[in-house]
């Protein structure tokens, strides 16, 4: 190794970026998952005549 390669600042070396990339990809995946859950799979409003008791959804008795 040359002295130039050893004395480079950390952002010009490969290893810090390689180590940062794993957690950065995980954070992006988590953000995408949260966005999908909130925007695409949010609870839909219940229609008239439907009663929700806990996780169970039934027709209301008339």
Phi and psi restraints in degrees (range 20) as a CNS / XPLOR table:
assign (resid 1 and name C) (resid 2 and name N)
       (resid 2 and name CA) (resid 2 and name C) 1.0 -93.6 20.0 2
assign (resid 2 and name N) (resid 2 and name CA)
       (resid 2 and name C) (resid 3 and name N) 1.0 163.4 20.0 2
assign (resid 2 and name C) (resid 3 and name N)
       (resid 3 and name CA) (resid 3 and name C) 1.0 -65.0 20.0 2
assign (resid 3 and name N) (resid 3 and name CA)
       (resid 3 and name C) (resid 4 and name N) 1.0 -29.8 20.0 2
assign (resid 3 and name C) (resid 4 and name N)
       (resid 4 and name CA) (resid 4 and name C) 1.0 -63.3 20.0 2
assign (resid 4 and name N) (resid 4 and name CA)
       (resid 4 and name C) (resid 5 and name N) 1.0 -42.2 20.0 2
assign (resid 4 and name C) (resid 5 and name N)
       (resid 5 and name CA) (resid 5 and name C) 1.0 -70.0 20.0 2
assign (resid 5 and name N) (resid 5 and name CA)
       (resid 5 and name C) (resid 6 and name N) 1.0 -35.9 20.0 2
assign (resid 5 and name C) (resid 6 and name N)
       (resid 6 and name CA) (resid 6 and name C) 1.0 -71.9 20.0 2
assign (resid 6 and name N) (resid 6 and name CA)
       (resid 6 and name C) (resid 7 and name N) 1.0 -35.8 20.0 2
assign (resid 6 and name C) (resid 7 and name N)
       (resid 7 and name CA) (resid 7 and name C) 1.0 -90.1 20.0 2
assign (resid 7 and name N) (resid 7 and name CA)
       (resid 7 and name C) (resid 8 and name N) 1.0 9.3 20.0 2
assign (resid 7 and name C) (resid 8 and name N)
       (resid 8 and name CA) (resid 8 and name C) 1.0 -70.2 20.0 2
assign (resid 8 and name N) (resid 8 and name CA)
       (resid 8 and name C) (resid 9 and name N) 1.0 149.6 20.0 2
assign (resid 8 and name C) (resid 9 and name N)
       (resid 9 and name CA) (resid 9 and name C) 1.0 -65.4 20.0 2
assign (resid 9 and name N) (resid 9 and name CA)
       (resid 9 and name C) (resid 10 and name N) 1.0 160.4 20.0 2
assign (resid 9 and name C) (resid 10 and name N)
       (resid 10 and name CA) (resid 10 and name C) 1.0 -62.0 20.0 2
assign (resid 10 and name N) (resid 10 and name CA)
       (resid 10 and name C) (resid 11 and name N) 1.0 -33.7 20.0 2
assign (resid 10 and name C) (resid 11 and name N)
       (resid 11 and name CA) (resid 11 and name C) 1.0 -73.5 20.0 2
assign (resid 11 and name N) (resid 11 and name CA)
       (resid 11 and name C) (resid 12 and name N) 1.0 -11.5 20.0 2
assign (resid 11 and name C) (resid 12 and name N)
       (resid 12 and name CA) (resid 12 and name C) 1.0 -97.1 20.0 2
assign (resid 12 and name N) (resid 12 and name CA)
       (resid 12 and name C) (resid 13 and name N) 1.0 2.1 20.0 2
assign (resid 12 and name C) (resid 13 and name N)
       (resid 13 and name CA) (resid 13 and name C) 1.0 -100.9 20.0 2
assign (resid 13 and name N) (resid 13 and name CA)
       (resid 13 and name C) (resid 14 and name N) 1.0 157.0 20.0 2
assign (resid 13 and name C) (resid 14 and name N)
       (resid 14 and name CA) (resid 14 and name C) 1.0 -78.2 20.0 2
assign (resid 14 and name N) (resid 14 and name CA)
       (resid 14 and name C) (resid 15 and name N) 1.0 -40.1 20.0 2
assign (resid 14 and name C) (resid 15 and name N)
       (resid 15 and name CA) (resid 15 and name C) 1.0 -61.4 20.0 2
assign (resid 15 and name N) (resid 15 and name CA)
       (resid 15 and name C) (resid 16 and name N) 1.0 -43.1 20.0 2
assign (resid 15 and name C) (resid 16 and name N)
       (resid 16 and name CA) (resid 16 and name C) 1.0 -60.6 20.0 2
assign (resid 16 and name N) (resid 16 and name CA)
       (resid 16 and name C) (resid 17 and name N) 1.0 -39.3 20.0 2
assign (resid 16 and name C) (resid 17 and name N)
       (resid 17 and name CA) (resid 17 and name C) 1.0 -68.8 20.0 2
assign (resid 17 and name N) (resid 17 and name CA)
       (resid 17 and name C) (resid 18 and name N) 1.0 -35.5 20.0 2
assign (resid 17 and name C) (resid 18 and name N)
       (resid 18 and name CA) (resid 18 and name C) 1.0 -65.7 20.0 2
assign (resid 18 and name N) (resid 18 and name CA)
       (resid 18 and name C) (resid 19 and name N) 1.0 -41.9 20.0 2
assign (resid 18 and name C) (resid 19 and name N)
       (resid 19 and name CA) (resid 19 and name C) 1.0 -71.7 20.0 2
assign (resid 19 and name N) (resid 19 and name CA)
       (resid 19 and name C) (resid 20 and name N) 1.0 -32.3 20.0 2
assign (resid 19 and name C) (resid 20 and name N)
       (resid 20 and name CA) (resid 20 and name C) 1.0 -75.3 20.0 2
assign (resid 20 and name N) (resid 20 and name CA)
       (resid 20 and name C) (resid 21 and name N) 1.0 -28.9 20.0 2
assign (resid 20 and name C) (resid 21 and name N)
       (resid 21 and name CA) (resid 21 and name C) 1.0 -63.9 20.0 2
assign (resid 21 and name N) (resid 21 and name CA)
       (resid 21 and name C) (resid 22 and name N) 1.0 -36.3 20.0 2
assign (resid 21 and name C) (resid 22 and name N)
       (resid 22 and name CA) (resid 22 and name C) 1.0 -62.1 20.0 2
assign (resid 22 and name N) (resid 22 and name CA)
       (resid 22 and name C) (resid 23 and name N) 1.0 -57.2 20.0 2
assign (resid 22 and name C) (resid 23 and name N)
       (resid 23 and name CA) (resid 23 and name C) 1.0 -62.0 20.0 2
assign (resid 23 and name N) (resid 23 and name CA)
       (resid 23 and name C) (resid 24 and name N) 1.0 -32.9 20.0 2
assign (resid 23 and name C) (resid 24 and name N)
       (resid 24 and name CA) (resid 24 and name C) 1.0 -65.6 20.0 2
assign (resid 24 and name N) (resid 24 and name CA)
       (resid 24 and name C) (resid 25 and name N) 1.0 -40.6 20.0 2
assign (resid 24 and name C) (resid 25 and name N)
       (resid 25 and name CA) (resid 25 and name C) 1.0 -66.0 20.0 2
assign (resid 25 and name N) (resid 25 and name CA)
       (resid 25 and name C) (resid 26 and name N) 1.0 -39.2 20.0 2
assign (resid 25 and name C) (resid 26 and name N)
       (resid 26 and name CA) (resid 26 and name C) 1.0 -64.9 20.0 2
assign (resid 26 and name N) (resid 26 and name CA)
       (resid 26 and name C) (resid 27 and name N) 1.0 -40.1 20.0 2
assign (resid 26 and name C) (resid 27 and name N)
       (resid 27 and name CA) (resid 27 and name C) 1.0 -65.2 20.0 2
assign (resid 27 and name N) (resid 27 and name CA)
       (resid 27 and name C) (resid 28 and name N) 1.0 -42.4 20.0 2
assign (resid 27 and name C) (resid 28 and name N)
       (resid 28 and name CA) (resid 28 and name C) 1.0 -64.4 20.0 2
assign (resid 28 and name N) (resid 28 and name CA)
       (resid 28 and name C) (resid 29 and name N) 1.0 -41.0 20.0 2
assign (resid 28 and name C) (resid 29 and name N)
       (resid 29 and name CA) (resid 29 and name C) 1.0 -63.6 20.0 2
assign (resid 29 and name N) (resid 29 and name CA)
       (resid 29 and name C) (resid 30 and name N) 1.0 -39.6 20.0 2
assign (resid 29 and name C) (resid 30 and name N)
       (resid 30 and name CA) (resid 30 and name C) 1.0 -64.9 20.0 2
assign (resid 30 and name N) (resid 30 and name CA)
       (resid 30 and name C) (resid 31 and name N) 1.0 -43.3 20.0 2
assign (resid 30 and name C) (resid 31 and name N)
       (resid 31 and name CA) (resid 31 and name C) 1.0 -63.3 20.0 2
assign (resid 31 and name N) (resid 31 and name CA)
       (resid 31 and name C) (resid 32 and name N) 1.0 -41.4 20.0 2
assign (resid 31 and name C) (resid 32 and name N)
       (resid 32 and name CA) (resid 32 and name C) 1.0 -65.0 20.0 2
assign (resid 32 and name N) (resid 32 and name CA)
       (resid 32 and name C) (resid 33 and name N) 1.0 -42.0 20.0 2
assign (resid 32 and name C) (resid 33 and name N)
       (resid 33 and name CA) (resid 33 and name C) 1.0 -62.7 20.0 2
assign (resid 33 and name N) (resid 33 and name CA)
       (resid 33 and name C) (resid 34 and name N) 1.0 -43.6 20.0 2
assign (resid 33 and name C) (resid 34 and name N)
       (resid 34 and name CA) (resid 34 and name C) 1.0 -63.7 20.0 2
assign (resid 34 and name N) (resid 34 and name CA)
       (resid 34 and name C) (resid 35 and name N) 1.0 -43.2 20.0 2
assign (resid 34 and name C) (resid 35 and name N)
       (resid 35 and name CA) (resid 35 and name C) 1.0 -61.5 20.0 2
assign (resid 35 and name N) (resid 35 and name CA)
       (resid 35 and name C) (resid 36 and name N) 1.0 -45.0 20.0 2
assign (resid 35 and name C) (resid 36 and name N)
       (resid 36 and name CA) (resid 36 and name C) 1.0 -62.4 20.0 2
assign (resid 36 and name N) (resid 36 and name CA)
       (resid 36 and name C) (resid 37 and name N) 1.0 -43.1 20.0 2
assign (resid 36 and name C) (resid 37 and name N)
       (resid 37 and name CA) (resid 37 and name C) 1.0 -63.5 20.0 2
assign (resid 37 and name N) (resid 37 and name CA)
       (resid 37 and name C) (resid 38 and name N) 1.0 -40.0 20.0 2
assign (resid 37 and name C) (resid 38 and name N)
       (resid 38 and name CA) (resid 38 and name C) 1.0 -76.2 20.0 2
assign (resid 38 and name N) (resid 38 and name CA)
       (resid 38 and name C) (resid 39 and name N) 1.0 -42.6 20.0 2
assign (resid 38 and name C) (resid 39 and name N)
       (resid 39 and name CA) (resid 39 and name C) 1.0 -89.4 20.0 2
assign (resid 39 and name N) (resid 39 and name CA)
       (resid 39 and name C) (resid 40 and name N) 1.0 -34.3 20.0 2
assign (resid 39 and name C) (resid 40 and name N)
       (resid 40 and name CA) (resid 40 and name C) 1.0 -103.2 20.0 2
assign (resid 40 and name N) (resid 40 and name CA)
       (resid 40 and name C) (resid 41 and name N) 1.0 -28.8 20.0 2
assign (resid 40 and name C) (resid 41 and name N)
       (resid 41 and name CA) (resid 41 and name C) 1.0 -121.4 20.0 2
assign (resid 41 and name N) (resid 41 and name CA)
       (resid 41 and name C) (resid 42 and name N) 1.0 30.3 20.0 2
assign (resid 41 and name C) (resid 42 and name N)
       (resid 42 and name CA) (resid 42 and name C) 1.0 -72.6 20.0 2
assign (resid 42 and name N) (resid 42 and name CA)
       (resid 42 and name C) (resid 43 and name N) 1.0 158.9 20.0 2
assign (resid 42 and name C) (resid 43 and name N)
       (resid 43 and name CA) (resid 43 and name C) 1.0 -59.9 20.0 2
assign (resid 43 and name N) (resid 43 and name CA)
       (resid 43 and name C) (resid 44 and name N) 1.0 132.3 20.0 2
assign (resid 43 and name C) (resid 44 and name N)
       (resid 44 and name CA) (resid 44 and name C) 1.0 -85.5 20.0 2
assign (resid 44 and name N) (resid 44 and name CA)
       (resid 44 and name C) (resid 45 and name N) 1.0 146.3 20.0 2
assign (resid 44 and name C) (resid 45 and name N)
       (resid 45 and name CA) (resid 45 and name C) 1.0 -65.6 20.0 2
assign (resid 45 and name N) (resid 45 and name CA)
       (resid 45 and name C) (resid 46 and name N) 1.0 147.9 20.0 2
assign (resid 45 and name C) (resid 46 and name N)
       (resid 46 and name CA) (resid 46 and name C) 1.0 -78.9 20.0 2
assign (resid 46 and name N) (resid 46 and name CA)
       (resid 46 and name C) (resid 47 and name N) 1.0 147.0 20.0 2
assign (resid 46 and name C) (resid 47 and name N)
       (resid 47 and name CA) (resid 47 and name C) 1.0 -82.2 20.0 2
assign (resid 47 and name N) (resid 47 and name CA)
       (resid 47 and name C) (resid 48 and name N) 1.0 165.4 20.0 2
assign (resid 47 and name C) (resid 48 and name N)
       (resid 48 and name CA) (resid 48 and name C) 1.0 -61.5 20.0 2
assign (resid 48 and name N) (resid 48 and name CA)
       (resid 48 and name C) (resid 49 and name N) 1.0 139.2 20.0 2
assign (resid 48 and name C) (resid 49 and name N)
       (resid 49 and name CA) (resid 49 and name C) 1.0 86.7 20.0 2
assign (resid 49 and name N) (resid 49 and name CA)
       (resid 49 and name C) (resid 50 and name N) 1.0 8.9 20.0 2
assign (resid 49 and name C) (resid 50 and name N)
       (resid 50 and name CA) (resid 50 and name C) 1.0 -116.2 20.0 2
assign (resid 50 and name N) (resid 50 and name CA)
       (resid 50 and name C) (resid 51 and name N) 1.0 135.5 20.0 2
assign (resid 50 and name C) (resid 51 and name N)
       (resid 51 and name CA) (resid 51 and name C) 1.0 -119.2 20.0 2
assign (resid 51 and name N) (resid 51 and name CA)
       (resid 51 and name C) (resid 52 and name N) 1.0 134.7 20.0 2
assign (resid 51 and name C) (resid 52 and name N)
       (resid 52 and name CA) (resid 52 and name C) 1.0 -110.0 20.0 2
assign (resid 52 and name N) (resid 52 and name CA)
       (resid 52 and name C) (resid 53 and name N) 1.0 122.2 20.0 2
assign (resid 52 and name C) (resid 53 and name N)
       (resid 53 and name CA) (resid 53 and name C) 1.0 -121.6 20.0 2
assign (resid 53 and name N) (resid 53 and name CA)
       (resid 53 and name C) (resid 54 and name N) 1.0 101.7 20.0 2
assign (resid 53 and name C) (resid 54 and name N)
       (resid 54 and name CA) (resid 54 and name C) 1.0 69.4 20.0 2
assign (resid 54 and name N) (resid 54 and name CA)
       (resid 54 and name C) (resid 55 and name N) 1.0 -124.4 20.0 2
assign (resid 54 and name C) (resid 55 and name N)
       (resid 55 and name CA) (resid 55 and name C) 1.0 -95.1 20.0 2
assign (resid 55 and name N) (resid 55 and name CA)
       (resid 55 and name C) (resid 56 and name N) 1.0 -4.4 20.0 2
assign (resid 55 and name C) (resid 56 and name N)
       (resid 56 and name CA) (resid 56 and name C) 1.0 -92.1 20.0 2
assign (resid 56 and name N) (resid 56 and name CA)
       (resid 56 and name C) (resid 57 and name N) 1.0 130.4 20.0 2
assign (resid 56 and name C) (resid 57 and name N)
       (resid 57 and name CA) (resid 57 and name C) 1.0 -116.2 20.0 2
assign (resid 57 and name N) (resid 57 and name CA)
       (resid 57 and name C) (resid 58 and name N) 1.0 125.4 20.0 2
assign (resid 57 and name C) (resid 58 and name N)
       (resid 58 and name CA) (resid 58 and name C) 1.0 -132.8 20.0 2
assign (resid 58 and name N) (resid 58 and name CA)
       (resid 58 and name C) (resid 59 and name N) 1.0 161.6 20.0 2
assign (resid 58 and name C) (resid 59 and name N)
       (resid 59 and name CA) (resid 59 and name C) 1.0 -71.1 20.0 2
assign (resid 59 and name N) (resid 59 and name CA)
       (resid 59 and name C) (resid 60 and name N) 1.0 139.9 20.0 2
assign (resid 59 and name C) (resid 60 and name N)
       (resid 60 and name CA) (resid 60 and name C) 1.0 -72.3 20.0 2
assign (resid 60 and name N) (resid 60 and name CA)
       (resid 60 and name C) (resid 61 and name N) 1.0 140.7 20.0 2
assign (resid 60 and name C) (resid 61 and name N)
       (resid 61 and name CA) (resid 61 and name C) 1.0 -81.3 20.0 2
assign (resid 61 and name N) (resid 61 and name CA)
       (resid 61 and name C) (resid 62 and name N) 1.0 129.4 20.0 2
